[in-house]
Amino acid sequence: MIQKLALEIKPYKSIFRVAGILRSLSEGVNTVTEIANHHHLSKSTVSRLLQALEESNLAIQDPTSRKFYLGNLITQIFANPKTAHMDLVLQAIDEMKHLNELTGETVFLSVIVGIQYIRLNEITSKQELRVSVEGCDLTGPQFVGATAKVLLSQLNSQALKLAMKYYNSARTPHDSLNDAESFLAQLKQIKRQGYAISYGERILGSISISAPIKNYTFPAALSIVGPDIRLKTKKDDLTANLTKSAWFISNNIADYMKVNARRFSK
């Protein structure tokens, strides 16, 4: 019985080890020695697992430096942003549904990867007069709207400096800011207060409220959008409910990351 149980556990242990190695490759831990030390595994075990990943096209090795990198299959799997960030969507979906039912407004989830704004999921308001952002996919860096500003406010100084190179060319006639310095000052204010509110910056006649989601690999934001004639009288309550939901999602992600970290370290 004990031998049978050991045989059943072994494949699962290998899966967790492989997942840990893939995570390490994504974080720049690229040599057999570095990976072995990072995960407290023998070099022979790491070499065996890396060979399996190579054969599966999940990892590749540079023949010159002998370093390993994520393979083409990983790129293909995660070419769809929703697939790449499905763990975030799953951690957020229940709270998004709750917020949608509580407020009656459209709720959506977004991230920024590098300087690319990606909208991941939306739960549309059921009210007859509503605002939806579904299908309004954006490309390149974004600087208008509460969500874009909340995402940018979470970037480190180097990433924000890169994004700001596109500021003047990406501005629209609806921008309320005249110069980059004023915009950066607004981002600092948003970071301090923990939310942003915009009035018709992205969609005329709408109000959008956004709050940061913390503990995720990339800057993320939870947002509410709706007609200004309805939201302007209750934006304080909406902001309170939104920031509370963002806090719950942030905690869900932290718990999820801790569980995965314990699994990967085994």
C-alpha positions as a Markdown table, in Angstrom:
| # | Residue | x | y | z |
|---|---|---|---|---|
| 1 | Met | 0.0 | 0.0 | 0.0 |
| 2 | Ile | 2.8 | 2.4 | 0.9 |
| 3 | Gln | 4.7 | 1.6 | -2.3 |
| 4 | Lys | 1.5 | 2.2 | -4.4 |
| 5 | Leu | 1.0 | 5.6 | -2.6 |
| 6 | Ala | 4.6 | 6.6 | -3.3 |
| 7 | Leu | 4.1 | 5.8 | -7.0 |
| 8 | Glu | 1.0 | 8.0 | -7.1 |
| 9 | Ile | 2.7 | 10.9 | -5.4 |
| 10 | Lys | 5.8 | 10.9 | -7.5 |
| 11 | Pro | 4.2 | 12.2 | -10.8 |
| 12 | Tyr | 2.6 | 15.1 | -8.9 |
| 13 | Lys | 5.9 | 16.0 | -7.3 |
| 14 | Ser | 7.5 | 16.1 | -10.7 |
| 15 | Ile | 4.8 | 18.4 | -12.0 |
| 16 | Phe | 5.3 | 20.9 | -9.2 |
| 17 | Arg | 9.1 | 20.8 | -9.8 |
| 18 | Val | 8.6 | 21.4 | -13.5 |
| 19 | Ala | 6.2 | 24.3 | -12.7 |
| 20 | Gly | 8.8 | 25.8 | -10.4 |
| 21 | Ile | 11.5 | 25.5 | -13.0 |
| 22 | Leu | 9.3 | 27.2 | -15.6 |
| 23 | Arg | 8.6 | 30.0 | -13.2 |
| 24 | Ser | 12.4 | 30.4 | -12.5 |
| 25 | Leu | 13.1 | 30.6 | -16.3 |
| 26 | Ser | 10.6 | 33.4 | -16.6 |
| 27 | Glu | 12.4 | 35.2 | -13.7 |
| 28 | Gly | 15.8 | 35.0 | -15.3 |
| 29 | Val | 17.1 | 32.0 | -13.3 |
| 30 | Asn | 18.6 | 30.2 | -16.4 |
| 31 | Thr | 21.4 | 27.8 | -15.5 |
| 32 | Val | 21.3 | 24.3 | -14.1 |
| 33 | Thr | 23.3 | 25.3 | -11.1 |
| 34 | Glu | 21.1 | 28.4 | -10.4 |
| 35 | Ile | 17.9 | 26.4 | -10.7 |
| 36 | Ala | 19.2 | 23.5 | -8.6 |
| 37 | Asn | 20.2 | 26.0 | -5.8 |
| 38 | His | 17.0 | 27.9 | -6.1 |
| 39 | His | 14.8 | 24.8 | -5.7 |
| 40 | His | 17.1 | 22.7 | -3.5 |
| 41 | Leu | 17.3 | 20.0 | -6.1 |
| 42 | Ser | 20.3 | 18.0 | -7.4 |
| 43 | Lys | 21.8 | 19.1 | -10.7 |
| 44 | Ser | 21.0 | 15.7 | -12.1 |
| 45 | Thr | 17.3 | 16.1 | -11.3 |
| 46 | Val | 17.2 | 19.6 | -12.8 |
| 47 | Ser | 19.1 | 18.4 | -15.9 |
| 48 | Arg | 16.6 | 15.5 | -16.4 |
| 49 | Leu | 13.6 | 17.9 | -16.0 |
| 50 | Leu | 15.1 | 20.5 | -18.4 |
| 51 | Gln | 15.7 | 17.8 | -21.0 |
| 52 | Ala | 12.0 | 16.8 | -20.7 |
| 53 | Leu | 11.0 | 20.4 | -21.1 |
| 54 | Glu | 13.3 | 20.8 | -24.2 |
| 55 | Glu | 11.8 | 17.7 | -25.8 |
| 56 | Ser | 8.3 | 19.2 | -25.2 |
| 57 | Asn | 9.3 | 22.6 | -26.7 |
| 58 | Leu | 8.6 | 24.2 | -23.3 |
| 59 | Ala | 12.2 | 25.2 | -22.9 |
| 60 | Ile | 15.2 | 25.9 | -25.2 |
| 61 | Gln | 18.9 | 26.0 | -24.5 |
| 62 | Asp | 21.4 | 28.5 | -25.9 |
| 63 | Pro | 24.2 | 26.3 | -27.1 |
| 64 | Thr | 26.8 | 29.0 | -26.5 |
| 65 | Ser | 25.9 | 30.2 | -23.0 |
| 66 | Arg | 24.3 | 26.9 | -22.0 |
| 67 | Lys | 21.5 | 28.9 | -20.4 |
| 68 | Phe | 17.9 | 27.8 | -20.7 |
| 69 | Tyr | 14.9 | 29.9 | -21.7 |
| 70 | Leu | 11.1 | 29.5 | -22.1 |
| 71 | Gly | 10.3 | 27.6 | -25.3 |
| 72 | Asn | 8.1 | 28.5 | -28.3 |
| 73 | Leu | 5.2 | 26.4 | -27.0 |
| 74 | Ile | 5.0 | 28.6 | -23.9 |
| 75 | Thr | 4.7 | 31.7 | -26.2 |
| 76 | Gln | 2.0 | 30.0 | -28.3 |
| 77 | Ile | 0.0 | 29.0 | -25.2 |
| 78 | Phe | 0.2 | 32.5 | -23.7 |
| 79 | Ala | -0.3 | 34.5 | -27.0 |
| 80 | Asn | -3.9 | 34.9 | -25.8 |
| 81 | Pro | -3.8 | 37.5 | -22.9 |
| 82 | Lys | -6.8 | 35.9 | -21.2 |
| 83 | Thr | -5.0 | 32.6 | -21.2 |
| 84 | Ala | -1.8 | 34.1 | -19.9 |
| 85 | His | -3.7 | 35.8 | -17.0 |
| 86 | Met | -6.3 | 33.2 | -16.3 |
| 87 | Asp | -5.1 | 32.8 | -12.7 |
| 88 | Leu | -5.9 | 36.5 | -12.1 |
| 89 | Val | -9.3 | 36.2 | -13.7 |
| 90 | Leu | -10.1 | 33.1 | -11.6 |
| 91 | Gln | -9.0 | 34.9 | -8.4 |
| 92 | Ala | -11.1 | 37.9 | -9.2 |
| 93 | Ile | -14.3 | 36.5 | -10.8 |
| 94 | Asp | -16.4 | 35.9 | -7.7 |
| 95 | Glu | -15.7 | 39.4 | -6.3 |
| 96 | Met | -16.4 | 40.9 | -9.7 |
| 97 | Lys | -19.8 | 39.2 | -9.8 |
| 98 | His | -20.5 | 40.4 | -6.3 |
| 99 | Leu | -19.5 | 44.0 | -7.2 |
| 100 | Asn | -21.6 | 43.9 | -10.3 |
| 101 | Glu | -24.7 | 42.7 | -8.3 |
| 102 | Leu | -24.0 | 45.2 | -5.5 |
| 103 | Thr | -23.7 | 48.3 | -7.7 |
| 104 | Gly | -25.6 | 47.3 | -10.8 |
| 105 | Glu | -22.8 | 48.7 | -13.0 |
| 106 | Thr | -20.3 | 47.3 | -15.5 |
| 107 | Val | -17.2 | 45.8 | -13.8 |
| 108 | Phe | -14.0 | 45.0 | -15.6 |
| 109 | Leu | -10.5 | 43.7 | -15.0 |
| 110 | Ser | -7.3 | 44.9 | -16.6 |
| 111 | Val | -3.5 | 44.6 | -16.5 |
| 112 | Ile | -0.5 | 46.3 | -18.0 |
| 113 | Val | 2.3 | 44.2 | -19.4 |
| 114 | Gly | 5.3 | 46.3 | -20.2 |
| 115 | Ile | 3.5 | 49.3 | -21.6 |
| 116 | Gln | 0.7 | 47.3 | -23.2 |
| 117 | Tyr | -2.8 | 47.8 | -21.7 |
| 118 | Ile | -4.8 | 44.5 | -21.7 |
| 119 | Arg | -8.5 | 44.3 | -20.7 |
| 120 | Leu | -9.1 | 40.7 | -19.4 |
| 121 | Asn | -12.7 | 40.3 | -18.4 |
| 122 | Glu | -15.9 | 42.2 | -18.1 |
| 123 | Ile | -19.3 | 41.7 | -16.4 |
| 124 | Thr | -21.7 | 44.0 | -18.1 |
| 125 | Ser | -24.4 | 45.9 | -16.3 |
| 126 | Lys | -27.9 | 44.5 | -16.7 |
| 127 | Gln | -29.5 | 48.0 | -16.6 |
| 128 | Glu | -31.1 | 49.3 | -19.8 |
| 129 | Leu | -28.9 | 52.4 | -19.7 |
| 130 | Arg | -25.3 | 51.1 | -19.4 |
| 131 | Val | -21.8 | 51.5 | -20.5 |
| 132 | Ser | -19.8 | 48.5 | -21.8 |
| 133 | Val | -16.1 | 48.4 | -22.7 |
| 134 | Glu | -16.2 | 44.9 | -24.2 |
| 135 | Gly | -15.0 | 44.8 | -27.7 |
| 136 | Cys | -13.3 | 48.2 | -27.3 |
| 137 | Asp | -9.8 | 46.7 | -27.3 |
| 138 | Leu | -7.0 | 49.1 | -27.0 |
| 139 | Thr | -3.4 | 48.8 | -28.3 |
| 140 | Gly | -0.2 | 50.4 | -27.2 |
| 141 | Pro | 0.3 | 52.6 | -24.1 |
| 142 | Gln | -2.8 | 54.4 | -22.7 |
| 143 | Phe | -2.9 | 57.6 | -20.7 |
| 144 | Val | -6.6 | 58.5 | -20.4 |
| 145 | Gly | -9.2 | 57.0 | -18.2 |
| 146 | Ala | -9.2 | 55.9 | -14.6 |
| 147 | Thr | -8.1 | 52.4 | -15.4 |
| 148 | Ala | -5.1 | 53.4 | -17.5 |
| 149 | Lys | -3.9 | 55.8 | -14.8 |
| 150 | Val | -4.3 | 53.3 | -12.0 |
| 151 | Leu | -2.2 | 50.8 | -14.0 |
| 152 | Leu | 0.5 | 53.4 | -14.8 |
| 153 | Ser | 0.6 | 54.5 | -11.2 |
| 154 | Gln | 1.8 | 51.0 | -10.2 |
| 155 | Leu | 4.8 | 50.9 | -12.6 |
| 156 | Asn | 8.3 | 51.2 | -11.3 |
| 157 | Ser | 10.3 | 54.3 | -12.3 |
| 158 | Gln | 12.1 | 52.6 | -15.2 |
| 159 | Ala | 8.9 | 51.2 | -16.7 |
| 160 | Leu | 7.1 | 54.5 | -16.2 |
| 161 | Lys | 9.9 | 56.4 | -17.9 |
| 162 | Leu | 9.6 | 54.1 | -20.9 |
| 163 | Ala | 5.8 | 54.5 | -21.1 |
| 164 | Met | 6.1 | 58.3 | -20.8 |
| 165 | Lys | 8.1 | 58.4 | -24.1 |
| 166 | Tyr | 4.8 | 57.8 | -25.8 |
| 167 | Tyr | 2.8 | 60.4 | -23.8 |
| 168 | Asn | 2.7 | 63.3 | -26.2 |
| 169 | Ser | 1.9 | 61.1 | -29.3 |
| 170 | Ala | -0.8 | 59.1 | -27.5 |
| 171 | Arg | -2.8 | 62.0 | -26.0 |
| 172 | Thr | -6.3 | 62.6 | -27.2 |
| 173 | Pro | -8.5 | 65.8 | -27.5 |
| 174 | His | -10.3 | 64.7 | -24.3 |
| 175 | Asp | -7.1 | 64.8 | -22.1 |
| 176 | Ser | -7.5 | 67.1 | -19.2 |
| 177 | Leu | -3.7 | 67.4 | -18.7 |
| 178 | Asn | -1.5 | 69.8 | -20.6 |
| 179 | Asp | 2.0 | 68.4 | -19.9 |
| 180 | Ala | 3.8 | 65.3 | -18.7 |
| 181 | Glu | 4.8 | 66.8 | -15.4 |
| 182 | Ser | 1.2 | 67.4 | -14.5 |
| 183 | Phe | 0.3 | 63.9 | -15.5 |
| 184 | Leu | 3.1 | 62.3 | -13.4 |
| 185 | Ala | 1.9 | 64.4 | -10.4 |
| 186 | Gln | -1.6 | 63.0 | -10.9 |
| 187 | Leu | -0.3 | 59.4 | -11.0 |
| 188 | Lys | 1.5 | 60.1 | -7.6 |
| 189 | Gln | -1.8 | 61.3 | -6.2 |
| 190 | Ile | -3.7 | 58.3 | -7.5 |
| 191 | Lys | -1.1 | 56.0 | -5.9 |
| 192 | Arg | -1.4 | 57.8 | -2.6 |
| 193 | Gln | -5.2 | 57.7 | -2.4 |
| 194 | Gly | -5.6 | 54.2 | -3.9 |
| 195 | Tyr | -8.1 | 54.9 | -6.6 |
| 196 | Ala | -8.9 | 57.1 | -9.7 |
| 197 | Ile | -12.0 | 58.6 | -11.1 |
| 198 | Ser | -12.4 | 59.9 | -14.6 |
| 199 | Tyr | -15.2 | 61.8 | -16.2 |
| 200 | Gly | -15.8 | 61.1 | -19.9 |
| 201 | Glu | -12.1 | 60.7 | -20.7 |
| 202 | Arg | -12.4 | 57.4 | -22.6 |
| 203 | Ile | -16.2 | 57.3 | -23.3 |
| 204 | Leu | -18.1 | 60.6 | -23.4 |
| 205 | Gly | -21.0 | 60.7 | -20.9 |
| 206 | Ser | -19.5 | 58.1 | -18.6 |
| 207 | Ile | -17.8 | 58.0 | -15.3 |
| 208 | Ser | -15.1 | 55.4 | -14.6 |
| 209 | Ile | -13.7 | 54.5 | -11.2 |
| 210 | Ser | -10.6 | 52.2 | -10.8 |
| 211 | Ala | -8.6 | 50.7 | -8.0 |
| 212 | Pro | -5.3 | 48.8 | -8.0 |
| 213 | Ile | -5.1 | 45.1 | -7.4 |
| 214 | Lys | -2.0 | 44.2 | -5.6 |
| 215 | Asn | 0.2 | 41.1 | -5.2 |
| 216 | Tyr | -0.1 | 40.1 | -8.9 |
| 217 | Thr | 2.9 | 39.6 | -11.2 |
| 218 | Phe | 1.9 | 42.6 | -13.3 |
| 219 | Pro | 0.1 | 45.9 | -12.4 |
| 220 | Ala | -3.7 | 45.1 | -12.3 |
| 221 | Ala | -6.8 | 47.1 | -11.8 |
| 222 | Leu | -10.5 | 46.6 | -11.0 |
| 223 | Ser | -12.9 | 49.1 | -12.5 |
| 224 | Ile | -16.5 | 50.3 | -12.6 |
| 225 | Val | -17.9 | 52.2 | -15.5 |
| 226 | Gly | -21.4 | 53.6 | -16.1 |
| 227 | Pro | -23.5 | 56.6 | -17.3 |
| 228 | Asp | -22.5 | 59.8 | -15.5 |
| 229 | Ile | -26.2 | 60.7 | -14.9 |
| 230 | Arg | -26.4 | 57.7 | -12.6 |
| 231 | Leu | -22.9 | 57.5 | -11.1 |
| 232 | Lys | -22.2 | 61.1 | -10.2 |
| 233 | Thr | -24.6 | 61.0 | -7.3 |
| 234 | Lys | -23.2 | 57.7 | -5.8 |
| 235 | Lys | -19.6 | 57.8 | -6.8 |
| 236 | Asp | -18.4 | 57.9 | -3.1 |
| 237 | Asp | -20.3 | 54.7 | -2.3 |
| 238 | Leu | -19.1 | 53.1 | -5.5 |
| 239 | Thr | -15.5 | 54.0 | -4.8 |
| 240 | Ala | -15.8 | 52.5 | -1.3 |
| 241 | Asn | -17.3 | 49.2 | -2.6 |
| 242 | Leu | -14.7 | 49.1 | -5.5 |
| 243 | Thr | -11.7 | 49.5 | -3.2 |
| 244 | Lys | -13.0 | 46.9 | -0.8 |
| 245 | Ser | -13.4 | 44.4 | -3.7 |
| 246 | Ala | -9.9 | 45.2 | -5.0 |
| 247 | Trp | -8.6 | 44.5 | -1.5 |
| 248 | Phe | -10.3 | 41.1 | -1.3 |
| 249 | Ile | -9.0 | 40.1 | -4.7 |
| 250 | Ser | -5.5 | 41.3 | -3.7 |
| 251 | Asn | -5.7 | 39.0 | -0.6 |
| 252 | Asn | -6.9 | 36.1 | -2.8 |
| 253 | Ile | -3.9 | 36.5 | -5.0 |
| 254 | Ala | -1.5 | 36.6 | -2.0 |
| 255 | Asp | -3.0 | 33.4 | -0.6 |
| 256 | Tyr | -2.8 | 31.8 | -4.0 |
| 257 | Met | 0.8 | 32.8 | -4.5 |
| 258 | Lys | 1.8 | 31.5 | -1.0 |
| 259 | Val | 0.2 | 28.1 | -1.7 |
| 260 | Asn | 2.0 | 27.8 | -5.1 |
| 261 | Ala | 5.3 | 28.9 | -3.6 |
| 262 | Arg | 5.1 | 26.1 | -1.0 |
| 263 | Arg | 4.3 | 23.6 | -3.7 |
| 264 | Phe | 7.1 | 24.7 | -6.0 |
| 265 | Ser | 9.7 | 24.6 | -3.2 |
| 266 | Lys | 9.0 | 20.9 | -2.5 |
